[in-house]
Amino acid sequence: MRGATENEKVTHVEMPNVAQLSVTVHGLVQGVSFRYFVRNVARELGLKGYVRNLASGDAVEIKAEGEKPRLHRLLGQLKTGPPGARVEKVDIDWSDYTGQFDNFSIRY
């Protein structure tokens, strides 16, 4: 394989390793600022998606997209949560990146 000469342009750009992470966090996660915690961490990591309380009253749903290493860092934070939260169970599902989100928000 030869390298590019000065008259040739290299057009191959490697895409980051991106994905969508869907998580349901169960436990004492409502009424303890969990959604705000998730939003702040996700924004710091440059992720896009949303967080919302589930009607059951004991779970929060998170969908986040971005680079896999950053999603793994978010996941680590979700397993602990903010002070006052008590995470009992974390359901995790990985899927393909969709690009459907413009930012990271709290949904109501």
MOHU-V261234 format. One record per residue. RES is the residue in one letter. OMEGA is omega in whole degrees, 0 to 359 (999 if undefined). D_CENTER is the distance of its C-alpha to the mean C-alpha in Angstrom with 1 decimal. Layout:
res->RES omega->OMEGA d_center->D_CENTER
res->RES omega->OMEGA d_center->D_CENTER
This chain:
res->M omega->183 d_center->38.6
res->R omega->176 d_center->39.6
res->G omega->179 d_center->37.8
res->A omega->174 d_center->37.8
res->T omega->184 d_center->41.0
res->E omega->179 d_center->41.1
res->N omega->180 d_center->41.7
res->E omega->177 d_center->38.7
res->K omega->175 d_center->35.2
res->V omega->185 d_center->32.2
res->T omega->180 d_center->29.8
res->H omega->177 d_center->27.4
res->V omega->181 d_center->24.0
res->E omega->178 d_center->21.4
res->M omega->176 d_center->18.0
res->P omega->179 d_center->15.0
res->N omega->186 d_center->13.5
res->V omega->181 d_center->10.6
res->A omega->171 d_center->8.9
res->Q omega->178 d_center->7.1
res->L omega->175 d_center->5.6
res->S omega->185 d_center->7.6
res->V omega->167 d_center->8.5
res->T omega->181 d_center->11.7
res->V omega->182 d_center->12.8
res->H omega->177 d_center->16.6
res->G omega->176 d_center->19.2
res->L omega->186 d_center->20.2
res->V omega->175 d_center->17.0
res->Q omega->182 d_center->18.7
res->G omega->180 d_center->21.0
res->V omega->180 d_center->19.6
res->S omega->181 d_center->17.3
res->F omega->181 d_center->14.1
res->R omega->180 d_center->12.5
res->Y omega->176 d_center->13.7
res->F omega->181 d_center->12.5
res->V omega->180 d_center->8.8
res->R omega->182 d_center->9.4
res->N omega->179 d_center->11.2
res->V omega->181 d_center->9.1
res->A omega->179 d_center->6.1
res->R omega->177 d_center->9.2
res->E omega->181 d_center->10.9
res->L omega->180 d_center->8.6
res->G omega->181 d_center->9.0
res->L omega->178 d_center->5.7
res->K omega->180 d_center->6.7
res->G omega->181 d_center->6.7
res->Y omega->173 d_center->8.2
res->V omega->178 d_center->9.3
res->R omega->173 d_center->12.9
res->N omega->174 d_center->15.7
res->L omega->185 d_center->17.3
res->A omega->181 d_center->21.1
res->S omega->179 d_center->21.9
res->G omega->182 d_center->21.5
res->D omega->181 d_center->20.0
res->A omega->177 d_center->16.4
res->V omega->178 d_center->13.2
res->E omega->178 d_center->10.8
res->I omega->168 d_center->7.1
res->K omega->181 d_center->6.0
res->A omega->177 d_center->3.1
res->E omega->177 d_center->5.2
res->G omega->180 d_center->6.8
res->E omega->184 d_center->8.8
res->K omega->179 d_center->8.8
res->P omega->179 d_center->10.1
res->R omega->176 d_center->7.5
res->L omega->177 d_center->4.8
res->H omega->178 d_center->8.0
res->R omega->176 d_center->8.6
res->L omega->180 d_center->5.9
res->L omega->177 d_center->7.3
res->G omega->179 d_center->10.6
res->Q omega->180 d_center->10.4
res->L omega->182 d_center->9.7
res->K omega->178 d_center->12.7
res->T omega->181 d_center->14.9
res->G omega->181 d_center->13.8
res->P omega->174 d_center->16.1
res->P omega->181 d_center->19.9
res->G omega->178 d_center->21.5
res->A omega->174 d_center->18.8
res->R omega->181 d_center->19.7
res->V omega->181 d_center->17.1
res->E omega->184 d_center->19.3
res->K omega->178 d_center->17.1
res->V omega->176 d_center->13.6
res->D omega->187 d_center->13.4
res->I omega->175 d_center->11.0
res->D omega->178 d_center->11.2
res->W omega->175 d_center->10.3
res->S omega->182 d_center->11.6
res->D omega->175 d_center->12.6
res->Y omega->181 d_center->10.9
res->T omega->183 d_center->12.7
res->G omega->185 d_center->12.4
res->Q omega->184 d_center->13.0
res->F omega->179 d_center->11.1
res->D omega->182 d_center->13.0
res->N omega->174 d_center->11.0
res->F omega->187 d_center->8.7
res->S omega->171 d_center->11.2
res->I omega->177 d_center->12.7
res->R omega->181 d_center->14.5
res->Y omega->999 d_center->17.8
